[in-house]
Amino acid sequence: MLATNTYLASQDIFDGKRQAVRDLYNVLVDGLDKLGPVQEIKKAISISFENRRPFATVLIRNRSIKLVLRTQHRIDSQRILSVDRIDNKSFDHTILLDSKNEIDDELMKWLGEAYHSSK
């Protein structure tokens, strides 16, 4: 189960968002739980997931979730909206999630790589 560290406990990042977005987030969290110990850190406009270091961040939109995951290699896929090189060893990949079906084996493989590289 995720350990939660909330910086802004008084503000719910899901206020005003559709229930489907909260449900989508819950499916993502269920998948992350299977990777191992994960800390969930809620901030003003995003939620970060950390192992020892951050490996993924979500930005909650009205109808979707923007997921940014950090890996040690560039992922080539049409699902990736953008890739930013962070340093010689890290890449941030941005993916838009609109439905629960998009949280599939391929995405969980990428999240697993990000999780294990954040140790």
N, C-alpha and C positions, 0 to 999 in steps of 0.2 A: 504494500500500500504506500502511496505517496506521502512523504512528510511535507507539511505545508509551513511556509514561512511567509507571513503576510505583512507587507510594508504598509498597506493602506486598508486596514480591516474595515473601516467605516464605508468604503466605497466598493460596491459590487461591479466588477468589470462587465458583467452581463446585463446590467440595468438597461432597459430599453431595447434589448436584442431579442430576436425571435427564439422561441423554445427550441426550434430545430438546431440552432447554433449551439445552445447549451448541451443538447443531446449529442451533437457531433463532437464537442469537446470531451464529453464523458466517454465516448467510444475511444477517442485518442488516448485519454488517461488510462483506460482499461488496458490498452495495448502497451503503454509505457510501463505499467505495473509488472508486466511479464518479463521485462528486461532485467530487473533487479532493483536495488534501492535507488529511488529518484526523489530529489527534493524539488517541490513546486514553490516558486517564489513569485508572488503576485505583486505587480508594480502598478503604476498609475494607468498605463495604456497597454500593458503586455503581461504575459506570464512566462517566466523562464523555467526551464527544467535543467537540473544539474545532477551530475554524478559527483565528481570532485570539482569539476569545472562545468560551466554552462555548455550544453550540447544542442539545445533547441529552444526556440522562443515562439510563442503564438501571439498574434494580434487578432483580437476579436472584432469582426465586422458585423454589420447588421444581418447579413445572409450567409456569411462564410467565415472561415478561419484562414488567416495567412500564417503559414508555418515556415519558420526559418531554421534550417538545421545545418550544423557545422560538421564537416568531414575532413579527413586528411587527403582526400583526392576529389577531383572534379567529377560530378555525376552528369552523364550525358543522357538526357531524357526530354521528351516533349512536355512532360509534366512540370518541368522546372521552368519557372517564369524568369528567374534571373540567377546569376552566379556572381558572387563577389569574392575575389581573392583577398584573404585577410593577411596572410604572411606567406612565407615559403612553404608552410606545411598545412594551411587551413583554407577551406572554402566555405562560404555561406551560400546555401541554396534556398531559394524562396519558392514555395509551393502553395497554391490556392486550393483549399479544401471546401467543396460545396456540398458534398454528400458523404454519408457513412461508407458507401461503397469505395470511396477513394482511399480509405484507410485499409489498404490491402496488404498482401504479403510483400509486395515490392516496397511500399512505403515503410513498412515495419522493418524490412532489411536495412534500408537507409538509416532509419532511426537507431537500429541496433549498432550499426557501424559508428554513428555519431556518439552514441552512449559509451561504447567501449573505448573510443579514442579520447574520451574526456576523463579517463581514470588518471 
